[in-house]
Amino acid sequence: MTSITGIIITLNEASNVSDCIASLRQVCDEVLVVDSGSEDDTVRLAEAAGARVIHQPYLGDGPQKAVAVPQAGHDWILAMDADERLDEDAVSAIRALSLDDPRTAYRFRRRNFAGHHWIRAAGFYPDPVTRLYNRTTAGYLPKKAHSSVQAPRVVDLTGHIRHFTYRDLSHWITRIDQLSSRDAWAMKERGKPPSRYRPTLHAASAAFRKLILKGGLLQGPDGFTVAMTTAFHAYMKYAKLNELYENERATPDADHV
């Protein structure tokens, strides 16, 4: 089997990083962890699991995922998030690959979980993600939010990645708060202007897409949960973008200092 380097980006992933490294070790000869300043035991646990840790303040999604690529010992890269694991069918599929064409990248189906519950409604499955690629011809786009691998050719595999997205519904809301803040920062970094209308318009569009176009209206509670949380995320990231600009324009009132 051709040698593969596994890459994970982390921030306070002590509860996930060891299992993610163990999952990658099934098919990877080395694992690199790019940590952006964890304050928990992420770094210690990653090193204890045999990974090499690279310290890098957060640059945005795509740039952060690209940091370790030049330091990888192999051209084939398998990128995973810390809360993801390879299913047995994905491990088998990777082991069966010859990896003799560097222009081909490989895409997996992803199972997204909230706690122990597999969410399939409103586009949450099969949620295809390209994760195995050759660095000589492919790589993550330099987008600071929601980047993806660009490759000359992508082949779909039947194997799955399990994504332990949320511990429960409360964690789901917490993650939306965190991710919407990161998305707002990324949009401002690339110069997207504020708009009083954009939060509402994008929230309404997200709800329509999930409920109608993705069939969530007919998929029971999961369909509605996905639609409402997606709309909430859309609303908050644009509302927070507006807030960033408002805070930037604000100046202290000297009379009240």
C-alpha positions as CSV (number, residue, x, y, z in Angstrom):
1,M,0.0,0.0,0.0
2,T,1.3,3.5,-0.9
3,S,2.3,5.6,2.1
4,I,-0.1,8.2,3.3
5,T,0.2,11.2,5.7
6,G,-2.8,12.0,7.9
7,I,-3.4,15.6,8.8
8,I,-5.7,17.0,11.5
9,I,-6.3,20.6,12.5
10,T,-7.2,21.2,16.2
11,L,-8.3,23.7,18.8
12,N,-9.2,22.3,22.2
13,E,-10.0,18.8,20.9
14,A,-8.8,16.8,23.9
15,S,-12.0,14.7,23.8
16,N,-11.5,13.8,20.2
17,V,-7.9,13.9,19.1
18,S,-6.7,10.5,20.4
19,D,-9.5,8.6,18.7
20,C,-9.0,10.5,15.4
21,I,-5.3,9.7,15.3
22,A,-6.0,6.0,16.1
23,S,-8.5,6.0,13.2
24,L,-6.0,7.5,10.8
25,R,-3.3,5.1,11.9
26,Q,-5.2,2.3,10.3
27,V,-4.2,3.6,6.9
28,C,-1.5,6.3,7.5
29,D,2.2,5.9,8.2
30,E,2.4,9.3,9.9
31,V,-0.1,11.8,11.4
32,L,0.5,15.5,11.7
33,V,-1.6,17.7,14.0
34,V,-1.8,21.5,13.3
35,D,-2.9,23.1,16.6
36,S,-4.0,26.7,16.8
37,G,-3.4,27.3,20.5
38,S,-5.3,24.6,22.5
39,E,-5.7,25.3,26.2
40,D,-6.7,21.8,27.1
41,D,-4.7,18.5,26.8
42,T,-5.0,18.3,23.0
43,V,-1.2,18.7,22.3
44,R,-0.1,16.3,25.0
45,L,-2.6,13.7,23.9
46,A,-1.7,14.0,20.3
47,E,1.9,13.6,21.0
48,A,1.2,10.6,23.3
49,A,-0.7,9.0,20.4
50,G,2.3,9.3,18.2
51,A,1.4,12.4,16.1
52,R,3.8,15.2,15.4
53,V,2.3,18.6,16.5
54,I,2.8,21.8,14.5
55,H,1.9,25.0,16.3
56,Q,0.2,27.6,14.1
57,P,-2.2,30.4,15.1
58,Y,-5.4,30.0,13.2
59,L,-5.2,31.3,9.6
60,G,-8.7,30.3,8.4
61,D,-10.0,26.9,7.3
62,G,-8.2,26.3,4.0
63,P,-4.9,28.0,4.9
64,Q,-4.8,26.1,8.2
65,K,-5.3,22.8,6.6
66,A,-2.5,23.6,4.2
67,V,0.1,24.4,6.8
68,A,1.3,20.8,7.4
69,V,1.3,19.7,3.8
70,P,4.8,20.8,3.0
71,Q,6.1,19.0,6.1
72,A,4.4,15.7,5.3
73,G,6.7,12.8,4.6
74,H,4.4,11.5,1.8
75,D,2.7,13.0,-1.2
76,W,-0.6,11.4,-0.5
77,I,-2.6,13.3,2.2
78,L,-5.7,12.1,4.1
79,A,-7.2,15.2,5.8
80,M,-9.6,14.6,8.7
81,D,-11.3,16.8,11.3
82,A,-10.7,15.9,14.9
83,D,-14.3,14.8,15.4
84,E,-14.2,12.4,12.4
85,R,-13.4,8.7,12.2
86,L,-13.0,6.3,9.3
87,D,-15.6,3.6,9.1
88,E,-14.5,0.1,8.4
89,D,-15.7,0.4,4.8
90,A,-13.6,3.5,4.3
91,V,-10.5,1.7,5.7
92,S,-11.1,-1.2,3.3
93,A,-11.6,1.1,0.4
94,I,-8.4,3.0,1.1
95,R,-6.3,-0.1,1.5
96,A,-7.7,-1.4,-1.8
97,L,-6.5,1.7,-3.7
98,S,-3.4,1.5,-5.9
99,L,-2.9,5.3,-5.6
100,D,-0.9,5.3,-8.8
101,D,-2.6,8.4,-10.3
102,P,-1.6,11.6,-8.5
103,R,-4.2,13.5,-10.5
104,T,-7.1,11.6,-8.8
105,A,-8.5,12.6,-5.4
106,Y,-11.0,10.5,-3.5
107,R,-14.4,11.4,-2.0
108,F,-16.1,9.7,0.9
109,R,-19.7,9.7,2.2
110,R,-20.1,11.2,5.6
111,R,-22.4,10.2,8.4
112,N,-23.2,13.1,10.7
113,F,-24.2,12.4,14.3
114,A,-25.9,14.4,17.0
115,G,-25.0,12.3,20.1
116,H,-25.7,8.7,19.1
117,H,-28.3,9.7,16.5
118,W,-27.4,9.6,12.8
119,I,-28.9,12.6,11.1
120,R,-29.8,11.8,7.5
121,A,-32.5,14.4,6.8
122,A,-32.3,17.6,4.7
123,G,-29.0,17.0,3.0
124,F,-27.1,15.7,6.0
125,Y,-26.5,12.5,4.1
126,P,-24.6,11.4,2.1
127,D,-22.7,14.7,2.6
128,P,-19.8,13.9,0.3
129,V,-16.3,15.2,1.3
130,T,-13.0,14.9,-0.6
131,R,-10.3,14.0,1.8
132,L,-7.7,11.8,0.2
133,Y,-5.5,13.6,-2.4
134,N,-2.0,14.0,-3.8
135,R,-0.3,17.2,-2.8
136,T,1.5,17.5,-6.1
137,T,-1.7,18.1,-8.0
138,A,-4.4,19.0,-5.5
139,G,-5.0,20.8,-2.2
140,Y,-7.4,22.8,-0.1
141,L,-8.6,26.1,-1.6
142,P,-7.3,29.1,0.3
143,K,-10.8,29.9,1.6
144,K,-10.9,31.0,5.2
145,A,-14.3,29.4,5.8
146,H,-15.7,26.1,4.5
147,S,-12.8,25.2,2.3
148,S,-12.7,22.1,0.1
149,V,-10.1,20.1,-1.9
150,Q,-9.6,21.1,-5.5
151,A,-8.3,18.3,-7.7
152,P,-8.1,17.5,-11.4
153,R,-10.3,14.5,-11.0
154,V,-12.4,13.2,-8.1
155,V,-13.5,9.6,-7.6
156,D,-16.3,8.6,-5.3
157,L,-15.7,5.8,-2.8
158,T,-18.4,3.8,-1.1
159,G,-16.6,4.1,2.2
160,H,-17.9,6.3,5.0
161,I,-16.5,8.9,7.5
162,R,-18.4,9.1,10.8
163,H,-18.7,12.8,11.9
164,F,-19.5,13.2,15.6
165,T,-20.7,16.7,14.8
166,Y,-22.6,17.4,18.0
167,R,-22.7,15.8,21.5
168,D,-26.4,16.8,21.8
169,L,-28.8,19.6,20.8
170,S,-27.2,22.0,23.3
171,H,-23.8,21.4,21.8
172,W,-25.3,21.9,18.4
173,I,-26.3,25.5,19.4
174,T,-22.9,26.1,21.0
175,R,-21.2,25.0,17.8
176,I,-23.4,27.3,15.7
177,D,-22.3,30.2,18.0
178,Q,-18.6,29.3,17.5
179,L,-18.8,28.6,13.8
180,S,-20.9,31.7,13.0
181,S,-18.3,33.8,14.7
182,R,-15.5,32.2,12.7
183,D,-17.5,32.6,9.5
184,A,-18.2,36.3,10.2
185,W,-14.5,36.8,10.8
186,A,-13.6,35.1,7.5
187,M,-16.1,37.1,5.5
188,K,-14.8,40.3,6.9
189,E,-11.2,39.2,6.2
190,R,-12.1,38.8,2.5
191,G,-13.8,42.2,2.4
192,K,-17.5,41.3,2.4
193,P,-19.5,44.4,3.3
194,P,-22.2,44.6,6.0
195,S,-25.9,44.6,5.1
196,R,-29.0,45.1,7.2
197,Y,-31.0,42.8,4.9
198,R,-28.5,39.9,4.4
199,P,-29.1,38.1,7.8
200,T,-32.8,37.7,7.2
201,L,-32.5,36.9,3.5
202,H,-29.9,34.2,4.0
203,A,-31.8,32.7,6.9
204,A,-35.0,32.5,4.9
205,S,-33.1,31.0,1.9
206,A,-31.5,28.4,4.1
207,A,-34.8,27.3,5.6
208,F,-36.4,27.1,2.2
209,R,-33.5,25.1,0.8
210,K,-33.5,22.6,3.6
211,L,-37.3,22.3,4.1
212,I,-38.4,22.3,0.4
213,L,-35.4,21.6,-1.9
214,K,-33.8,19.0,0.4
215,G,-37.1,17.5,1.5
216,G,-36.9,18.3,5.2
217,L,-40.6,19.2,5.4
218,L,-41.4,15.5,4.8
219,Q,-38.6,14.0,7.0
220,G,-40.0,14.5,10.5
221,P,-38.3,16.1,13.5
222,D,-34.8,15.7,12.0
223,G,-35.8,17.6,8.9
224,F,-37.1,20.5,10.9
225,T,-34.1,20.5,13.2
226,V,-31.6,20.6,10.3
227,A,-33.7,23.4,8.6
228,M,-34.0,25.6,11.7
229,T,-30.4,25.2,12.9
230,T,-29.1,25.9,9.3
231,A,-31.3,29.0,9.1
232,F,-30.1,30.1,12.6
233,H,-26.5,29.7,11.6
234,A,-27.0,31.7,8.4
235,Y,-28.7,34.5,10.3
236,M,-26.1,34.7,13.0
237,K,-23.0,34.7,10.8
238,Y,-24.3,37.7,8.8
239,A,-25.6,39.4,11.9
240,K,-22.2,39.0,13.5
241,L,-20.5,40.3,10.3
242,N,-22.6,43.5,10.8
243,E,-21.6,43.6,14.4
244,L,-17.9,43.4,13.5
245,Y,-18.2,46.4,11.4
246,E,-20.3,48.2,14.0
247,N,-17.6,47.5,16.6
248,E,-14.9,48.7,14.3
249,R,-16.7,52.0,13.7
250,A,-17.4,52.6,17.3
251,T,-15.1,55.0,19.1
252,P,-14.9,55.6,22.9
253,D,-16.7,58.7,24.1
254,A,-14.0,60.8,25.7
255,D,-16.5,62.5,28.0
256,H,-17.3,59.1,29.6
257,V,-13.8,57.7,30.0
